[in-house]
Amino acid sequence: MDLIICFIDDSPFEHDLVRQEIAPSAPGLKFIQAYTFEEAKETLAESIPVLFLLDLWGQDLTVKKPLLMPKKDLEEKISQMKTLETVYEGLENFQGDRTNEYLKRLFTIVDGWRNVFEEVCDRIGQNRKYGLSNLRQVRKWYPGIPAVFYTRKSLVSDTVAIFEAGVDGLFIKPTGFDDAETRISTRQYAPKLIEALTLVVDRHFNKLDPLEMAYESEFIGEKYNMTSLKKTWQAFRKQRETSLDPS
């Protein structure tokens, strides 16, 4: 029985990063990659993954005419934002908790950039609907299988939404100045990511009781055997721990 991680993302570059930089750090695990949940389900056929690795932000198909924000409009919005001068103005003589006041002022700049970023994304038609929709499909068709988000553009509001939707974890994609730097950063991060993902699967299997496992198997079909999947996973983990043991 293959131990499968199913990766769903709408970017060819991200798929290449997983294929070339992440998968080599995961011997014993098989990556199945797809651009949509429907494609993933068709590719998986009767196989069941141990984990879904989902991109969060993707194209919102309800935005009929996605547009880049004109540079002039973006410059105008940036010109209305708070500047560093406002952060330090009068701070030296501030009466009260100066550190807290400093951080609050600084955060207004960060929050201003966040608001601009969200507005730009709204015009382009990029948002979290893509990932949340895929998560809902995972929960419907593969109940009992953990799912985590792997994203580069997650905001605080996204974090609230995804955990309210019942995701099992959130991981941030490494980002470089350009594609080459991003590739290097991803390769360096890969072993840490794989270990973190295996811990997610560990926790999931450890909390399932026999009755829950029987229910999941019945829901998907006869070939969806959570007990067999759990045993195969435990054997994989034991072998992996042995291989990593320096003694």
Secondary structure by P-SEA (a helix, b strand, c coil): ccbbbbbbcccaaaaaaaacccccccccbbbbbbccaaaaaaaaccccccbbbbbcccccccccccccccaaaaaaaaaaccccccccccccccccaaaaaaaaaaaaaaaaaaaaaaaaaaaacccaaaaaaaaaaaaaccccbbbbbbcccccaaaaaaaaaacccccccccccccaaaaaaaaaaaaaaaaaaaaaaaaaaaaaccaaaaaaaaaaacccccaaaaaaaaaaaaaaaaaaaccc
